[in-house]
Amino acid sequence: MTYSLLVACGLVYMELSMRVVTAPICAYGQAGCHAPSLADLFERVIQQSSRMHGISSDLHSELEQYFFPRKNVLGKHKCHTYGILTPDDKENAQRLGREQLTDVILSLLAAWSDPLSQLHRSMSQDQNQNFNDHSYSKALEISDMVHELREGVAIMAEKMKLLGVLGNTMGYISPESLVPSSAFTFYKQGELNSVDHHDLLYCFRRDSNKVKNYLQILKCTILPGLDC
Amino acid sequence: MKKAVELVLLLLLLFFTPHIMGKRYSPPGKPTLTRCRSPEKETFTCWWEPGSDGGLPTTHALYYRKESSERVYECPDYHTAGENSCFFNKNDTSIWVNYNITVVATNTLGSAFSDPVDVDVVYIVKPNPPEKQTVTIMEDKGWPFLRVSWEPPQKADTRSGWITLIYELRVKLEEENEWEMHLAGHQKTFNIFSLRSGGKYLVEVRCKPDHGFWSEWSSTSYIKVPDYFHREKSVWILLTIFSAFIFLILTWLLHMNSRSLKNCILPPVPGPKIKGFDNQLLKNGKSDEIFSALMVSNFPPTTSSNYEDLLVEYLEVYVPVEQELMQEESKDLHGGCLKCERSTSDSDSGRGSCDSHTLLMDKCGETKEEGRHTDRASSRMLTEAQRHQKGWEKDTLTYAHGDMVSPDMSNGRVKTWPSVFSPLPQYSSNPLDKQSSLEMAKQHCLSTSSCLTQPGHSTKEALGPSNWDFCLGNKQPHLLHPQTQVGRQLQAHSEVNISNIGRKQAPAGLQSPALRSTEYVEVQRVNEEDLVLLQPVVSGCGRIEGYPQMPKGKDYSKVKGVDSDNMLLLQREVMEEDWWTGNCYTSSTVNTTQKPTACIHTAMPVQGDMALAMNGYVDTATMCTLPTC
């Protein structure tokens, strides 16, 4: 009897003392919310981009099996984001500077928002039924992730500017200046079929990898630490 | 002419011998690109496998084309990476660009193109193994653990974030075959716990970029865990000593309590205890001696010897103080029967009686006193008679219940008789003593002047067994009839004996009536008017010796009451209700009024004081009994 009473008292005390403090997270540090640190922001963003790249790789390999013998070949030899200049090696990336690197990241992410949603719509309407349910869900997921990542990187850039680690950037680059207006139709070769999907995914896989890598470089440039 | 022909023949031979001999040259076989790898995502190398060379010296060349460009480049470096390889340095390497690579093998007869391979450097990264691996032993609260630390491969630039590596290590004991894998993630240190004391461990580490290939395992590090077994050993030693100590204590306890434990676990089997049985005699083998020892001289009981012994254990002693005094005085010949008077307590256990004292005490205190004396004498005889009985439960005879009015109802007798002996141990010593005691009891009751003497023994035998049975209560009336007859018969016999005995001693100074036969009248019950209803015994009327006849009928005499002279007033209920007055004379007169077949033998108290026992029984010894037919 007394033992159970003691246990109950202990549990009540624990519950009262170890209450999880919840507070909304706001990136700009408004009053009343708990602003995450830059390191937290970087970590979240990098994790998101890594996940996005992983899903796009899976989706691409799923489509790959239907295309004998074309492996890893781009039909049109071009991605619609070819207009965005991206550093293609380490020296170029380091030479680019953090502000431009941030711009490139944002441009890439902006360029892919629309095509991915169209891809999802297109996949669901595919008559050939080449895709299973996982493909549909993955396409939807990456399209959502692109949007989220784009917002996250924007918030992070703002925070960096507030902190003074980032200088003036070109700002939010509208994708129209660098990217063909109808990005999705860029991949179209006649009738919409799975080949278009494959090329699109091929390009997206690569661009997501770029985004991730650029973010990692940015992080280690701005916050050198144990992970770098 | 002949020389020209020979020359032509030689030339022809020279031309055709290769064909004749079967040796063919062919263009080279098709080479194949086996793999391309980049160790740090800044350079990469491709290796190919050449096909058949066709018998001719073959050269290989690697050509590549970059994505979205039609320009074809040849491999810049064929030697750095070894045989059949092409090394792309930093300047020639572009990331996120698709390389279309082809290898061409050429010999004099032709060339062969390999299948083109598309390579994106991002996906072919295979780093070098981690470097500067160290393993140290550290302690956590006395328990050792391994701390493994390493550095990323030198070429991989993780510091700028260009490459992100994840690590994995594996551990095993030297004598084991299987490795234990641990994924370390992005960290560069790792702790291994749960080590075997004194074991020798092997540790290896490898790494992988986010999307790439695992590196080779690093060089093995050996580490030997120090012996902390002695710490465990001391614990075992302590445990052993403690358990031995406990064991010793338990053994000692067991030894001390071995006997009681033995009795608890293996209770001793009770062996037969035969009186007079000698094991040694049995072993010696002399059967005569053994069985003679077994034979009890007085079994079956023929005389009145030791019957008290048999009954002693069943005796229930209930001797009030006054009774004891009275009994003691009764031994004394000169002791007065006067003191026998008016004792309100039972001489017997009281339990065994039919609570006669409670019923008779109020009104017939004298009768009890008288009855006590008679009981003493009669009980001896009765017990003797009981021994003749077969099937009588001695337990029932002697056992006394508090709640039962007459536990001795089995024989129709009040069980008070055996208990009489308990306060009188001297009576149980031997038959002679009993006889003397009986005589004494008779005598002292008769010695008083007030005691009326009994009629002569001529009537005694004729009386036969007439028993006073105070059977109070109606608990077991049914038991009266079947057994009382038997009892009466046997009792008659005993009475005759005692009467004979008494007869012998008659000239000792007793008045003749002392040797009268004791007669009993069976008391059937006491009705609500405090009347003792007696069952007269119809015994051998007219027969002086021998066994008396069984009573033909059941005639009961009612005890009407006790008069002022402490005399039991009997009421003959069979024919008429007459009041008996308590002396022989009157009884005789009454008897004459009876039916000739009905012999009512009533023992009446001669003198109320001594004749009336305390327990309310009429002592036949003191009574005047008149055999009447």
HADDOCK unambig.tbl for C-alpha pairs under 7 A between the chains (distance, minus, plus):
assign (segid A and resid 72 and name CA) (segid B and resid 118 and name CA) 6.61 0.50 0.50
assign (segid A and resid 77 and name CA) (segid B and resid 67 and name CA) 6.73 0.50 0.50
assign (segid A and resid 77 and name CA) (segid B and resid 68 and name CA) 5.50 0.50 0.50
assign (segid A and resid 78 and name CA) (segid B and resid 68 and name CA) 6.69 0.50 0.50
assign (segid A and resid 88 and name CA) (segid B and resid 94 and name CA) 5.57 0.50 0.50
assign (segid A and resid 88 and name CA) (segid B and resid 95 and name CA) 4.91 0.50 0.50
assign (segid A and resid 88 and name CA) (segid B and resid 96 and name CA) 6.32 0.50 0.50
assign (segid A and resid 89 and name CA) (segid B and resid 94 and name CA) 5.98 0.50 0.50
assign (segid A and resid 89 and name CA) (segid B and resid 95 and name CA) 5.65 0.50 0.50
assign (segid A and resid 90 and name CA) (segid B and resid 162 and name CA) 6.62 0.50 0.50
assign (segid A and resid 206 and name CA) (segid B and resid 96 and name CA) 6.70 0.50 0.50
assign (segid A and resid 213 and name CA) (segid B and resid 162 and name CA) 6.67 0.50 0.50
assign (segid A and resid 216 and name CA) (segid B and resid 161 and name CA) 5.22 0.50 0.50
assign (segid A and resid 217 and name CA) (segid B and resid 160 and name CA) 5.93 0.50 0.50
assign (segid A and resid 217 and name CA) (segid B and resid 161 and name CA) 4.58 0.50 0.50
assign (segid A and resid 217 and name CA) (segid B and resid 162 and name CA) 5.96 0.50 0.50
assign (segid A and resid 220 and name CA) (segid B and resid 160 and name CA) 5.57 0.50 0.50
assign (segid A and resid 220 and name CA) (segid B and resid 161 and name CA) 5.50 0.50 0.50
assign (segid A and resid 221 and name CA) (segid B and resid 160 and name CA) 6.64 0.50 0.50
assign (segid A and resid 227 and name CA) (segid B and resid 186 and name CA) 6.96 0.50 0.50
assign (segid A and resid 228 and name CA) (segid B and resid 158 and name CA) 5.57 0.50 0.50
assign (segid A and resid 228 and name CA) (segid B and resid 159 and name CA) 4.35 0.50 0.50
assign (segid A and resid 228 and name CA) (segid B and resid 160 and name CA) 6.23 0.50 0.50
assign (segid A and resid 228 and name CA) (segid B and resid 161 and name CA) 5.65 0.50 0.50
